[in-house]
Amino acid sequence: MAVHPEYGASSFDCLLHSLMHRKRQLASQALWPMGDTKGDLSTLQAGLGQEKDPARPMSIAECMAELFQRDQLPPPTPDLRGAYRMP
């Protein structure tokens, strides 16, 4: 994933990952996959519009913690190489 140091968990790839995660959850709960909704688009746009402090870039650890918290997943633990396993 590409994580912008100034946007952290609000980077496009992180927001897209969250959207895809929610879509997978919806699809697994329904017999037929659901289509995109206006709520999905507004959530993505709201995440892109969040202001971040450019003087304090987020670390990857902070970014991943925020991403997982937003998606209501257990906090991530990096492996010995510092890589994070994405669900």
N, CA, C and O atoms as a Maestro MAE file, in Angstrom:
{
 s_m_m2io_version
 :::
 2.0.0
}

f_m_ct {
 s_m_title
 :::
 protein
 m_atom[348] {
  # First column is atom index #
  i_m_mmod_type
  r_m_x_coord
  r_m_y_coord
  r_m_z_coord
  i_m_residue_number
  s_m_chain_name
  s_m_pdb_residue_name
  s_m_pdb_atom_name
  i_m_atomic_number
  :::
  1 25 0.840 -1.177 0.000 1 A "MET " " N  " 7
  2 3 0.000 0.000 0.000 1 A "MET " " CA " 6
  3 2 0.881 1.234 0.000 1 A "MET " " C  " 6
  4 15 1.938 1.259 0.631 1 A "MET " " O  " 8
  5 25 0.445 2.237 -0.701 2 A "ALA " " N  " 7
  6 3 1.152 3.509 -0.702 2 A "ALA " " CA " 6
  7 2 0.525 4.389 0.372 2 A "ALA " " C  " 6
  8 15 -0.666 4.695 0.320 2 A "ALA " " O  " 8
  9 25 1.338 4.794 1.348 3 A "VAL " " N  " 7
  10 3 0.851 5.626 2.445 3 A "VAL " " CA " 6
  11 2 1.584 6.959 2.396 3 A "VAL " " C  " 6
  12 15 2.804 7.018 2.548 3 A "VAL " " O  " 8
  13 25 0.827 8.019 2.182 4 A "HIS " " N  " 7
  14 3 1.412 9.355 2.141 4 A "HIS " " CA " 6
  15 2 1.764 9.762 3.575 4 A "HIS " " C  " 6
  16 15 0.921 9.636 4.463 4 A "HIS " " O  " 8
  17 25 2.998 10.252 3.827 5 A "PRO " " N  " 7
  18 3 3.406 10.557 5.198 5 A "PRO " " CA " 6
  19 2 2.579 11.665 5.853 5 A "PRO " " C  " 6
  20 15 2.475 11.701 7.079 5 A "PRO " " O  " 8
  21 25 1.997 12.555 5.078 6 A "GLU " " N  " 7
  22 3 1.213 13.635 5.667 6 A "GLU " " CA " 6
  23 2 -0.245 13.240 5.894 6 A "GLU " " C  " 6
  24 15 -0.911 13.817 6.754 6 A "GLU " " O  " 8
  25 25 -0.751 12.263 5.135 7 A "TYR " " N  " 7
  26 3 -2.157 11.876 5.250 7 A "TYR " " CA " 6
  27 2 -2.361 10.607 6.060 7 A "TYR " " C  " 6
  28 15 -3.451 10.378 6.582 7 A "TYR " " O  " 8
  29 25 -1.328 9.777 6.174 8 A "GLY " " N  " 7
  30 3 -1.418 8.563 6.982 8 A "GLY " " CA " 6
  31 2 -2.589 7.692 6.587 8 A "GLY " " C  " 6
  32 15 -2.716 7.300 5.427 8 A "GLY " " O  " 8
  33 25 -3.459 7.381 7.563 9 A "ALA " " N  " 7
  34 3 -4.595 6.492 7.323 9 A "ALA " " CA " 6
  35 2 -5.642 7.133 6.418 9 A "ALA " " C  " 6
  36 15 -6.580 6.459 5.994 9 A "ALA " " O  " 8
  37 25 -5.500 8.413 6.115 10 A "SER " " N  " 7
  38 3 -6.406 9.068 5.170 10 A "SER " " CA " 6
  39 2 -5.844 9.059 3.749 10 A "SER " " C  " 6
  40 15 -6.422 9.664 2.847 10 A "SER " " O  " 8
  41 25 -4.711 8.368 3.552 11 A "SER " " N  " 7
  42 3 -4.155 8.206 2.206 11 A "SER " " CA " 6
  43 2 -5.147 7.416 1.367 11 A "SER " " C  " 6
  44 15 -5.916 6.612 1.894 11 A "SER " " O  " 8
  45 25 -5.127 7.646 0.066 12 A "PHE " " N  " 7
  46 3 -6.093 7.006 -0.826 12 A "PHE " " CA " 6
  47 2 -6.086 5.486 -0.689 12 A "PHE " " C  " 6
  48 15 -7.151 4.876 -0.587 12 A "PHE " " O  " 8
  49 25 -4.901 4.860 -0.686 13 A "ASP " " N  " 7
  50 3 -4.842 3.405 -0.611 13 A "ASP " " CA " 6
  51 2 -5.468 2.882 0.677 13 A "ASP " " C  " 6
  52 15 -6.140 1.851 0.661 13 A "ASP " " O  " 8
  53 25 -5.256 3.579 1.793 14 A "CYS " " N  " 7
  54 3 -5.845 3.158 3.066 14 A "CYS " " CA " 6
  55 2 -7.362 3.285 3.032 14 A "CYS " " C  " 6
  56 15 -8.078 2.397 3.495 14 A "CYS " " O  " 8
  57 25 -7.848 4.395 2.480 15 A "LEU " " N  " 7
  58 3 -9.299 4.581 2.385 15 A "LEU " " CA " 6
  59 2 -9.915 3.549 1.445 15 A "LEU " " C  " 6
  60 15 -10.992 3.018 1.716 15 A "LEU " " O  " 8
  61 25 -9.234 3.272 0.351 16 A "LEU " " N  " 7
  62 3 -9.731 2.276 -0.586 16 A "LEU " " CA " 6
  63 2 -9.756 0.897 0.068 16 A "LEU " " C  " 6
  64 15 -10.700 0.132 -0.130 16 A "LEU " " O  " 8
  65 25 -8.726 0.579 0.843 17 A "HIS " " N  " 7
  66 3 -8.689 -0.704 1.551 17 A "HIS " " CA " 6
  67 2 -9.875 -0.805 2.510 17 A "HIS " " C  " 6
  68 15 -10.510 -1.856 2.596 17 A "HIS " " O  " 8
  69 25 -10.179 0.270 3.229 18 A "SER " " N  " 7
  70 3 -11.323 0.267 4.151 18 A "SER " " CA " 6
  71 2 -12.630 0.042 3.398 18 A "SER " " C  " 6
  72 15 -13.478 -0.738 3.831 18 A "SER " " O  " 8
  73 25 -12.785 0.725 2.279 19 A "LEU " " N  " 7
  74 3 -13.995 0.575 1.485 19 A "LEU " " CA " 6
  75 2 -14.128 -0.866 0.988 19 A "LEU " " C  " 6
  76 15 -15.211 -1.448 1.052 19 A "LEU " " O  " 8
  77 25 -13.036 -1.437 0.497 20 A "MET " " N  " 7
  78 3 -13.083 -2.813 0.008 20 A "MET " " CA " 6
  79 2 -13.383 -3.791 1.139 20 A "MET " " C  " 6
  80 15 -14.107 -4.767 0.941 20 A "MET " " O  " 8
  81 25 -12.833 -3.532 2.316 21 A "HIS " " N  " 7
  82 3 -13.094 -4.390 3.476 21 A "HIS " " CA " 6
  83 2 -14.578 -4.373 3.824 21 A "HIS " " C  " 6
  84 15 -15.165 -5.427 4.066 21 A "HIS " " O  " 8
  85 25 -15.190 -3.195 3.852 22 A "ARG " " N  " 7
  86 3 -16.618 -3.083 4.150 22 A "ARG " " CA " 6
  87 2 -17.446 -3.790 3.077 22 A "ARG " " C  " 6
  88 15 -18.442 -4.441 3.391 22 A "ARG " " O  " 8
  89 25 -17.046 -3.665 1.832 23 A "LYS " " N  " 7
  90 3 -17.758 -4.325 0.739 23 A "LYS " " CA " 6
  91 2 -17.677 -5.851 0.878 23 A "LYS " " C  " 6
  92 15 -18.664 -6.547 0.638 23 A "LYS " " O  " 8
  93 25 -16.512 -6.369 1.262 24 A "ARG " " N  " 7
  94 3 -16.382 -7.814 1.455 24 A "ARG " " CA " 6
  95 2 -17.283 -8.284 2.588 24 A "ARG " " C  " 6
  96 15 -17.896 -9.347 2.498 24 A "ARG " " O  " 8
  97 25 -17.364 -7.485 3.667 25 A "GLN " " N  " 7
  98 3 -18.246 -7.837 4.775 25 A "GLN " " CA " 6
  99 2 -19.701 -7.862 4.317 25 A "GLN " " C  " 6
  100 15 -20.435 -8.797 4.638 25 A "GLN " " O  " 8
  101 25 -20.118 -6.854 3.578 26 A "LEU " " N  " 7
  102 3 -21.490 -6.818 3.076 26 A "LEU " " CA " 6
  103 2 -21.772 -8.013 2.170 26 A "LEU " " C  " 6
  104 15 -22.816 -8.655 2.286 26 A "LEU " " O  " 8
  105 25 -20.847 -8.304 1.276 27 A "ALA " " N  " 7
  106 3 -21.038 -9.404 0.335 27 A "ALA " " CA " 6
  107 2 -21.130 -10.741 1.063 27 A "ALA " " C  " 6
  108 15 -21.904 -11.611 0.664 27 A "ALA " " O  " 8
  109 25 -20.353 -10.912 2.121 28 A "SER " " N  " 7
  110 3 -20.390 -12.178 2.841 28 A "SER " " CA " 6
  111 2 -21.682 -12.331 3.644 28 A "SER " " C  " 6
  112 15 -22.060 -13.452 3.985 28 A "SER " " O  " 8
  113 25 -22.360 -11.234 3.949 29 A "GLN " " N  " 7
  114 3 -23.597 -11.283 4.721 29 A "GLN " " CA " 6
  115 2 -24.831 -11.406 3.837 29 A "GLN " " C  " 6
  116 15 -25.921 -11.679 4.340 29 A "GLN " " O  " 8
  117 25 -24.683 -11.211 2.557 30 A "ALA " " N  " 7
  118 3 -25.840 -11.214 1.652 30 A "ALA " " CA " 6
  119 2 -25.728 -12.361 0.655 30 A "ALA " " C  " 6
  120 15 -24.637 -12.840 0.347 30 A "ALA " " O  " 8
  121 25 -26.878 -12.782 0.163 31 A "LEU " " N  " 7
  122 3 -26.889 -13.822 -0.846 31 A "LEU " " CA " 6
  123 2 -26.361 -13.283 -2.168 31 A "LEU " " C  " 6
  124 15 -25.623 -13.971 -2.872 31 A "LEU " " O  " 8
  125 25 -26.735 -12.060 -2.502 32 A "TRP " " N  " 7
  126 3 -26.271 -11.400 -3.722 32 A "TRP " " CA " 6
  127 2 -25.455 -10.183 -3.316 32 A "TRP " " C  " 6
  128 15 -25.872 -9.446 -2.423 32 A "TRP " " O  " 8
  129 25 -24.291 -9.945 -3.951 33 A "PRO " " N  " 7
  130 3 -23.477 -8.768 -3.609 33 A "PRO " " CA " 6
  131 2 -24.266 -7.469 -3.809 33 A "PRO " " C  " 6
  132 15 -25.051 -7.326 -4.747 33 A "PRO " " O  " 8
  133 25 -24.030 -6.560 -2.915 34 A "MET " " N  " 7
  134 3 -24.694 -5.258 -2.960 34 A "MET " " CA " 6
  135 2 -23.939 -4.334 -3.910 34 A "MET " " C  " 6
  136 15 -22.738 -4.509 -4.119 34 A "MET " " O  " 8
  137 25 -24.627 -3.356 -4.483 35 A "GLY " " N  " 7
  138 3 -23.998 -2.350 -5.337 35 A "GLY " " CA " 6
  139 2 -23.459 -1.205 -4.503 35 A "GLY " " C  " 6
  140 15 -23.745 -1.112 -3.309 35 A "GLY " " O  " 8
  141 25 -22.680 -0.335 -5.126 36 A "ASP " " N  " 7
  142 3 -22.175 0.843 -4.433 36 A "ASP " " CA " 6
  143 2 -23.343 1.739 -4.051 36 A "ASP " " C  " 6
  144 15 -24.352 1.816 -4.753 36 A "ASP " " O  " 8
  145 25 -23.179 2.412 -2.920 37 A "THR " " N  " 7
  146 3 -24.220 3.326 -2.459 37 A "THR " " CA " 6
  147 2 -23.653 4.736 -2.390 37 A "THR " " C  " 6
  148 15 -22.439 4.930 -2.454 37 A "THR " " O  " 8
  149 25 -24.533 5.712 -2.261 38 A "LYS " " N  " 7
  150 3 -24.087 7.097 -2.082 38 A "LYS " " CA " 6
  151 2 -23.304 7.234 -0.785 38 A "LYS " " C  " 6
  152 15 -22.390 8.053 -0.690 38 A "LYS " " O  " 8
  153 25 -23.662 6.429 0.217 39 A "GLY " " N  " 7
  154 3 -22.934 6.453 1.489 39 A "GLY " " CA " 6
  155 2 -21.487 6.036 1.335 39 A "GLY " " C  " 6
  156 15 -20.604 6.596 1.985 39 A "GLY " " O  " 8
  157 25 -21.232 5.041 0.466 40 A "ASP " " N  " 7
  158 3 -19.856 4.611 0.222 40 A "ASP " " CA " 6
  159 2 -19.025 5.752 -0.358 40 A "ASP " " C  " 6
  160 15 -17.904 6.005 0.082 40 A "ASP " " O  " 8
  161 25 -19.585 6.428 -1.339 41 A "LEU " " N  " 7
  162 3 -18.882 7.531 -1.976 41 A "LEU " " CA " 6
  163 2 -18.654 8.681 -0.995 41 A "LEU " " C  " 6
  164 15 -17.568 9.260 -0.963 41 A "LEU " " O  " 8
  165 25 -19.662 9.013 -0.200 42 A "SER " " N  " 7
  166 3 -19.510 10.131 0.736 42 A "SER " " CA " 6
  167 2 -18.487 9.801 1.819 42 A "SER " " C  " 6
  168 15 -17.757 10.685 2.270 42 A "SER " " O  " 8
  169 25 -18.426 8.523 2.246 43 A "THR " " N  " 7
  170 3 -17.431 8.115 3.236 43 A "THR " " CA " 6
  171 2 -16.024 8.254 2.667 43 A "THR " " C  " 6
  172 15 -15.118 8.744 3.342 43 A "THR " " O  " 8
  173 25 -15.848 7.819 1.422 44 A "LEU " " N  " 7
  174 3 -14.543 7.938 0.780 44 A "LEU " " CA " 6
  175 2 -14.140 9.402 0.617 44 A "LEU " " C  " 6
  176 15 -12.996 9.765 0.889 44 A "LEU " " O  " 8
  177 25 -15.081 10.244 0.174 45 A "GLN " " N  " 7
  178 3 -14.795 11.667 -0.006 45 A "GLN " " CA " 6
  179 2 -14.502 12.354 1.331 45 A "GLN " " C  " 6
  180 15 -13.625 13.215 1.407 45 A "GLN " " O  " 8
  181 25 -15.232 11.976 2.381 46 A "ALA " " N  " 7
  182 3 -14.988 12.576 3.701 46 A "ALA " " CA " 6
  183 2 -13.583 12.244 4.188 46 A "ALA " " C  " 6
  184 15 -12.905 13.096 4.763 46 A "ALA " " O  " 8
  185 25 -13.145 11.006 3.960 47 A "GLY " " N  " 7
  186 3 -11.801 10.608 4.365 47 A "GLY " " CA " 6
  187 2 -10.725 11.349 3.602 47 A "GLY " " C  " 6
  188 15 -9.686 11.694 4.165 47 A "GLY " " O  " 8
  189 25 -10.963 11.595 2.322 48 A "LEU " " N  " 7
  190 3 -9.985 12.334 1.513 48 A "LEU " " CA " 6
  191 2 -9.906 13.796 1.920 48 A "LEU " " C  " 6
  192 15 -8.862 14.427 1.758 48 A "LEU " " O  " 8
  193 25 -11.007 14.350 2.451 49 A "GLY " " N  " 7
  194 3 -11.046 15.762 2.789 49 A "GLY " " CA " 6
  195 2 -10.554 16.092 4.186 49 A "GLY " " C  " 6
  196 15 -10.516 17.264 4.560 49 A "GLY " " O  " 8
  197 25 -10.171 15.073 4.980 50 A "GLN " " N  " 7
  198 3 -9.719 15.337 6.344 50 A "GLN " " CA " 6
  199 2 -8.377 16.049 6.335 50 A "GLN " " C  " 6
  200 15 -7.452 15.677 5.614 50 A "GLN " " O  " 8
  201 25 -8.301 17.082 7.158 51 A "GLU " " N  " 7
  202 3 -7.063 17.853 7.264 51 A "GLU " " CA " 6
  203 2 -6.069 17.123 8.170 51 A "GLU " " C  " 6
  204 15 -6.444 16.627 9.232 51 A "GLU " " O  " 8
  205 25 -4.844 17.060 7.764 52 A "LYS " " N  " 7
  206 3 -3.760 16.486 8.553 52 A "LYS " " CA " 6
  207 2 -2.687 17.541 8.732 52 A "LYS " " C  " 6
  208 15 -2.556 18.455 7.917 52 A "LYS " " O  " 8
  209 25 -1.931 17.410 9.792 53 A "ASP " " N  " 7
  210 3 -0.862 18.351 10.086 53 A "ASP " " CA " 6
  211 2 0.379 17.966 9.287 53 A "ASP " " C  " 6
  212 15 1.028 16.969 9.604 53 A "ASP " " O  " 8
  213 25 0.726 18.749 8.243 54 A "PRO " " N  " 7
  214 3 1.886 18.381 7.417 54 A "PRO " " CA " 6
  215 2 3.205 18.469 8.176 54 A "PRO " " C  " 6
  216 15 4.204 17.890 7.748 54 A "PRO " " O  " 8
  217 25 3.218 19.186 9.295 55 A "ALA " " N  " 7
  218 3 4.452 19.306 10.076 55 A "ALA " " CA " 6
  219 2 4.725 18.033 10.867 55 A "ALA " " C  " 6
  220 15 5.847 17.817 11.326 55 A "ALA " " O  " 8
  221 25 3.713 17.192 11.028 56 A "ARG " " N  " 7
  222 3 3.881 15.950 11.779 56 A "ARG " " CA " 6
  223 2 3.394 14.760 10.950 56 A "ARG " " C  " 6
  224 15 2.249 14.334 11.101 56 A "ARG " " O  " 8
  225 25 4.246 14.219 10.080 57 A "PRO " " N  " 7
  226 3 3.855 13.050 9.289 57 A "PRO " " CA " 6
  227 2 3.582 11.850 10.192 57 A "PRO " " C  " 6
  228 15 4.209 11.698 11.240 57 A "PRO " " O  " 8
  229 25 2.647 11.004 9.780 58 A "MET " " N  " 7
  230 3 2.316 9.797 10.539 58 A "MET " " CA " 6
  231 2 3.331 8.703 10.242 58 A "MET " " C  " 6
  232 15 3.812 8.571 9.117 58 A "MET " " O  " 8
  233 25 3.646 7.922 11.266 59 A "SER " " N  " 7
  234 3 4.469 6.744 11.049 59 A "SER " " CA " 6
  235 2 3.576 5.642 10.482 59 A "SER " " C  " 6
  236 15 2.350 5.718 10.564 59 A "SER " " O  " 8
  237 25 4.199 4.630 9.914 60 A "ILE " " N  " 7
  238 3 3.432 3.500 9.396 60 A "ILE " " CA " 6
  239 2 2.642 2.844 10.530 60 A "ILE " " C  " 6
  240 15 1.488 2.462 10.333 60 A "ILE " " O  " 8
  241 25 3.242 2.709 11.707 61 A "ALA " " N  " 7
  242 3 2.553 2.085 12.849 61 A "ALA " " CA " 6
  243 2 1.305 2.878 13.223 61 A "ALA " " C  " 6
  244 15 0.254 2.289 13.479 61 A "ALA " " O  " 8
  245 25 1.407 4.213 13.259 62 A "GLU " " N  " 7
  246 3 0.240 5.054 13.574 62 A "GLU " " CA " 6
  247 2 -0.825 4.930 12.499 62 A "GLU " " C  " 6
  248 15 -2.017 4.843 12.792 62 A "GLU " " O  " 8
  249 25 -0.382 4.925 11.261 63 A "CYS " " N  " 7
  250 3 -1.299 4.805 10.128 63 A "CYS " " CA " 6
  251 2 -2.060 3.490 10.188 63 A "CYS " " C  " 6
  252 15 -3.282 3.477 10.041 63 A "CYS " " O  " 8
  253 25 -1.359 2.389 10.400 64 A "MET " " N  " 7
  254 3 -2.006 1.083 10.446 64 A "MET " " CA " 6
  255 2 -2.964 0.984 11.630 64 A "MET " " C  " 6
  256 15 -4.048 0.415 11.504 64 A "MET " " O  " 8
  257 25 -2.572 1.534 12.779 65 A "ALA " " N  " 7
  258 3 -3.462 1.508 13.947 65 A "ALA " " CA " 6
  259 2 -4.751 2.271 13.657 65 A "ALA " " C  " 6
  260 15 -5.838 1.802 13.995 65 A "ALA " " O  " 8
  261 25 -4.638 3.450 13.030 66 A "GLU " " N  " 7
  262 3 -5.829 4.241 12.696 66 A "GLU " " CA " 6
  263 2 -6.694 3.517 11.665 66 A "GLU " " C  " 6
  264 15 -7.920 3.506 11.777 66 A "GLU " " O  " 8
  265 25 -6.058 2.916 10.670 67 A "LEU " " N  " 7
  266 3 -6.778 2.188 9.628 67 A "LEU " " CA " 6
  267 2 -7.582 1.035 10.223 67 A "LEU " " C  " 6
  268 15 -8.764 0.880 9.918 67 A "LEU " " O  " 8
  269 25 -6.950 0.228 11.066 68 A "PHE " " N  " 7
  270 3 -7.624 -0.916 11.647 68 A "PHE " " CA " 6
  271 2 -8.715 -0.476 12.626 68 A "PHE " " C  " 6
  272 15 -9.773 -1.101 12.692 68 A "PHE " " O  " 8
  273 25 -8.467 0.581 13.376 69 A "GLN " " N  " 7
  274 3 -9.484 1.089 14.306 69 A "GLN " " CA " 6
  275 2 -10.702 1.562 13.516 69 A "GLN " " C  " 6
  276 15 -11.834 1.272 13.905 69 A "GLN " " O  " 8
  277 25 -10.493 2.280 12.421 70 A "ARG " " N  " 7
  278 3 -11.588 2.781 11.609 70 A "ARG " " CA " 6
  279 2 -12.414 1.627 11.044 70 A "ARG " " C  " 6
  280 15 -13.634 1.736 10.923 70 A "ARG " " O  " 8
  281 25 -11.745 0.515 10.697 71 A "ASP " " N  " 7
  282 3 -12.437 -0.644 10.130 71 A "ASP " " CA " 6
  283 2 -12.943 -1.604 11.205 71 A "ASP " " C  " 6
  284 15 -13.457 -2.677 10.890 71 A "ASP " " O  " 8
  285 25 -12.800 -1.224 12.459 72 A "GLN " " N  " 7
  286 3 -13.254 -2.028 13.602 72 A "GLN " " CA " 6
  287 2 -12.637 -3.425 13.590 72 A "GLN " " C  " 6
  288 15 -13.320 -4.431 13.781 72 A "GLN " " O  " 8
  289 25 -11.324 -3.453 13.357 73 A "LEU " " N  " 7
  290 3 -10.552 -4.693 13.363 73 A "LEU " " CA " 6
  291 2 -9.603 -4.667 14.550 73 A "LEU " " C  " 6
  292 15 -9.291 -3.592 15.063 73 A "LEU " " O  " 8
  293 25 -9.139 -5.827 14.996 74 A "PRO " " N  " 7
  294 3 -8.144 -5.829 16.076 74 A "PRO " " CA " 6
  295 2 -6.876 -5.098 15.634 74 A "PRO " " C  " 6
  296 15 -6.532 -5.113 14.452 74 A "PRO " " O  " 8
  297 25 -6.186 -4.464 16.568 75 A "PRO " " N  " 7
  298 3 -4.980 -3.711 16.193 75 A "PRO " " CA " 6
  299 2 -3.947 -4.612 15.520 75 A "PRO " " C  " 6
  300 15 -3.786 -5.771 15.900 75 A "PRO " " O  " 8
  301 25 -3.248 -4.077 14.521 76 A "PRO " " N  " 7
  302 3 -2.267 -4.886 13.801 76 A "PRO " " CA " 6
  303 2 -0.970 -5.052 14.579 76 A "PRO " " C  " 6
  304 15 -0.594 -4.202 15.386 76 A "PRO " " O  " 8
  305 25 -0.307 -6.150 14.321 77 A "THR " " N  " 7
  306 3 1.014 -6.383 14.897 77 A "THR " " CA " 6
  307 2 1.947 -6.699 13.744 77 A "THR " " C  " 6
  308 15 1.719 -7.654 13.001 77 A "THR " " O  " 8
  309 25 3.004 -5.898 13.588 78 A "PRO " " N  " 7
  310 3 3.925 -6.177 12.481 78 A "PRO " " CA " 6
  311 2 4.724 -7.450 12.751 78 A "PRO " " C  " 6
  312 15 4.946 -7.829 13.901 78 A "PRO " " O  " 8
  313 25 5.151 -8.101 11.666 79 A "ASP " " N  " 7
  314 3 6.003 -9.274 11.839 79 A "ASP " " CA " 6
  315 2 7.440 -8.813 12.108 79 A "ASP " " C  " 6
  316 15 7.686 -7.619 12.282 79 A "ASP " " O  " 8
  317 25 8.360 -9.730 12.141 80 A "LEU " " N  " 7
  318 3 9.758 -9.400 12.466 80 A "LEU " " CA " 6
  319 2 10.389 -8.456 11.462 80 A "LEU " " C  " 6
  320 15 11.330 -7.736 11.795 80 A "LEU " " O  " 8
  321 25 9.875 -8.449 10.219 81 A "ARG " " N  " 7
  322 3 10.405 -7.548 9.189 81 A "ARG " " CA " 6
  323 2 9.711 -6.187 9.200 81 A "ARG " " C  " 6
  324 15 10.093 -5.289 8.449 81 A "ARG " " O  " 8
  325 25 8.681 -6.030 10.058 82 A "GLY " " N  " 7
  326 3 7.939 -4.769 10.106 82 A "GLY " " CA " 6
  327 2 6.769 -4.729 9.152 82 A "GLY " " C  " 6
  328 15 6.144 -3.681 8.987 82 A "GLY " " O  " 8
  329 25 6.452 -5.871 8.505 83 A "ALA " " N  " 7
  330 3 5.329 -5.929 7.558 83 A "ALA " " CA " 6
  331 2 4.035 -6.213 8.302 83 A "ALA " " C  " 6
  332 15 4.032 -6.905 9.320 83 A "ALA " " O  " 8
  333 25 2.935 -5.675 7.789 84 A "TYR " " N  " 7
  334 3 1.617 -5.877 8.367 84 A "TYR " " CA " 6
  335 2 0.805 -6.791 7.464 84 A "TYR " " C  " 6
  336 15 0.770 -6.599 6.248 84 A "TYR " " O  " 8
  337 25 0.155 -7.780 8.053 85 A "ARG " " N  " 7
  338 3 -0.724 -8.670 7.280 85 A "ARG " " CA " 6
  339 2 -2.104 -8.024 7.205 85 A "ARG " " C  " 6
  340 15 -2.721 -7.734 8.230 85 A "ARG " " O  " 8
  341 25 -2.573 -7.806 5.995 86 A "MET " " N  " 7
  342 3 -3.876 -7.177 5.789 86 A "MET " " CA " 6
  343 2 -4.934 -8.276 5.699 86 A "MET " " C  " 6
  344 15 -4.751 -9.253 4.973 86 A "MET " " O  " 8
  345 25 -6.042 -8.122 6.434 87 A "PRO " " N  " 7
  346 3 -7.095 -9.155 6.377 87 A "PRO " " CA " 6
  347 2 -7.804 -9.159 5.036 87 A "PRO " " C  " 6
  348 15 -8.712 -9.962 4.820 87 A "PRO " " O  " 8
  :::
 }
 m_bond[347] {
  # First column is bond index #
  i_m_from
  i_m_to
  i_m_order
  :::
  1 1 2 1
  2 2 3 1
  3 3 4 2
  4 3 5 1
  5 5 6 1
  6 6 7 1
  7 7 8 2
  8 7 9 1
  9 9 10 1
  10 10 11 1
  11 11 12 2
  12 11 13 1
  13 13 14 1
  14 14 15 1
  15 15 16 2
  16 15 17 1
  17 17 18 1
  18 18 19 1
  19 19 20 2
  20 19 21 1
  21 21 22 1
  22 22 23 1
  23 23 24 2
  24 23 25 1
  25 25 26 1
  26 26 27 1
  27 27 28 2
  28 27 29 1
  29 29 30 1
  30 30 31 1
  31 31 32 2
  32 31 33 1
  33 33 34 1
  34 34 35 1
  35 35 36 2
  36 35 37 1
  37 37 38 1
  38 38 39 1
  39 39 40 2
  40 39 41 1
  41 41 42 1
  42 42 43 1
  43 43 44 2
  44 43 45 1
  45 45 46 1
  46 46 47 1
  47 47 48 2
  48 47 49 1
  49 49 50 1
  50 50 51 1
  51 51 52 2
  52 51 53 1
  53 53 54 1
  54 54 55 1
  55 55 56 2
  56 55 57 1
  57 57 58 1
  58 58 59 1
  59 59 60 2
  60 59 61 1
  61 61 62 1
  62 62 63 1
  63 63 64 2
  64 63 65 1
  65 65 66 1
  66 66 67 1
  67 67 68 2
  68 67 69 1
  69 69 70 1
  70 70 71 1
  71 71 72 2
  72 71 73 1
  73 73 74 1
  74 74 75 1
  75 75 76 2
  76 75 77 1
  77 77 78 1
  78 78 79 1
  79 79 80 2
  80 79 81 1
  81 81 82 1
  82 82 83 1
  83 83 84 2
  84 83 85 1
  85 85 86 1
  86 86 87 1
  87 87 88 2
  88 87 89 1
  89 89 90 1
  90 90 91 1
  91 91 92 2
  92 91 93 1
  93 93 94 1
  94 94 95 1
  95 95 96 2
  96 95 97 1
  97 97 98 1
  98 98 99 1
  99 99 100 2
  100 99 101 1
  101 101 102 1
  102 102 103 1
  103 103 104 2
  104 103 105 1
  105 105 106 1
  106 106 107 1
  107 107 108 2
  108 107 109 1
  109 109 110 1
  110 110 111 1
  111 111 112 2
  112 111 113 1
  113 113 114 1
  114 114 115 1
  115 115 116 2
  116 115 117 1
  117 117 118 1
  118 118 119 1
  119 119 120 2
  120 119 121 1
  121 121 122 1
  122 122 123 1
  123 123 124 2
  124 123 125 1
  125 125 126 1
  126 126 127 1
  127 127 128 2
  128 127 129 1
  129 129 130 1
  130 130 131 1
  131 131 132 2
  132 131 133 1
  133 133 134 1
  134 134 135 1
  135 135 136 2
  136 135 137 1
  137 137 138 1
  138 138 139 1
  139 139 140 2
  140 139 141 1
  141 141 142 1
  142 142 143 1
  143 143 144 2
  144 143 145 1
  145 145 146 1
  146 146 147 1
  147 147 148 2
  148 147 149 1
  149 149 150 1
  150 150 151 1
  151 151 152 2
  152 151 153 1
  153 153 154 1
  154 154 155 1
  155 155 156 2
  156 155 157 1
  157 157 158 1
  158 158 159 1
  159 159 160 2
  160 159 161 1
  161 161 162 1
  162 162 163 1
  163 163 164 2
  164 163 165 1
  165 165 166 1
  166 166 167 1
  167 167 168 2
  168 167 169 1
  169 169 170 1
  170 170 171 1
  171 171 172 2
  172 171 173 1
  173 173 174 1
  174 174 175 1
  175 175 176 2
  176 175 177 1
  177 177 178 1
  178 178 179 1
  179 179 180 2
  180 179 181 1
  181 181 182 1
  182 182 183 1
  183 183 184 2
  184 183 185 1
  185 185 186 1
  186 186 187 1
  187 187 188 2
  188 187 189 1
  189 189 190 1
  190 190 191 1
  191 191 192 2
  192 191 193 1
  193 193 194 1
  194 194 195 1
  195 195 196 2
  196 195 197 1
  197 197 198 1
  198 198 199 1
  199 199 200 2
  200 199 201 1
  201 201 202 1
  202 202 203 1
  203 203 204 2
  204 203 205 1
  205 205 206 1
  206 206 207 1
  207 207 208 2
  208 207 209 1
  209 209 210 1
  210 210 211 1
  211 211 212 2
  212 211 213 1
  213 213 214 1
  214 214 215 1
  215 215 216 2
  216 215 217 1
  217 217 218 1
  218 218 219 1
  219 219 220 2
  220 219 221 1
  221 221 222 1
  222 222 223 1
  223 223 224 2
  224 223 225 1
  225 225 226 1
  226 226 227 1
  227 227 228 2
  228 227 229 1
  229 229 230 1
  230 230 231 1
  231 231 232 2
  232 231 233 1
  233 233 234 1
  234 234 235 1
  235 235 236 2
  236 235 237 1
  237 237 238 1
  238 238 239 1
  239 239 240 2
  240 239 241 1
  241 241 242 1
  242 242 243 1
  243 243 244 2
  244 243 245 1
  245 245 246 1
  246 246 247 1
  247 247 248 2
  248 247 249 1
  249 249 250 1
  250 250 251 1
  251 251 252 2
  252 251 253 1
  253 253 254 1
  254 254 255 1
  255 255 256 2
  256 255 257 1
  257 257 258 1
  258 258 259 1
  259 259 260 2
  260 259 261 1
  261 261 262 1
  262 262 263 1
  263 263 264 2
  264 263 265 1
  265 265 266 1
  266 266 267 1
  267 267 268 2
  268 267 269 1
  269 269 270 1
  270 270 271 1
  271 271 272 2
  272 271 273 1
  273 273 274 1
  274 274 275 1
  275 275 276 2
  276 275 277 1
  277 277 278 1
  278 278 279 1
  279 279 280 2
  280 279 281 1
  281 281 282 1
  282 282 283 1
  283 283 284 2
  284 283 285 1
  285 285 286 1
  286 286 287 1
  287 287 288 2
  288 287 289 1
  289 289 290 1
  290 290 291 1
  291 291 292 2
  292 291 293 1
  293 293 294 1
  294 294 295 1
  295 295 296 2
  296 295 297 1
  297 297 298 1
  298 298 299 1
  299 299 300 2
  300 299 301 1
  301 301 302 1
  302 302 303 1
  303 303 304 2
  304 303 305 1
  305 305 306 1
  306 306 307 1
  307 307 308 2
  308 307 309 1
  309 309 310 1
  310 310 311 1
  311 311 312 2
  312 311 313 1
  313 313 314 1
  314 314 315 1
  315 315 316 2
  316 315 317 1
  317 317 318 1
  318 318 319 1
  319 319 320 2
  320 319 321 1
  321 321 322 1
  322 322 323 1
  323 323 324 2
  324 323 325 1
  325 325 326 1
  326 326 327 1
  327 327 328 2
  328 327 329 1
  329 329 330 1
  330 330 331 1
  331 331 332 2
  332 331 333 1
  333 333 334 1
  334 334 335 1
  335 335 336 2
  336 335 337 1
  337 337 338 1
  338 338 339 1
  339 339 340 2
  340 339 341 1
  341 341 342 1
  342 342 343 1
  343 343 344 2
  344 343 345 1
  345 345 346 1
  346 346 347 1
  347 347 348 2
  :::
 }
}
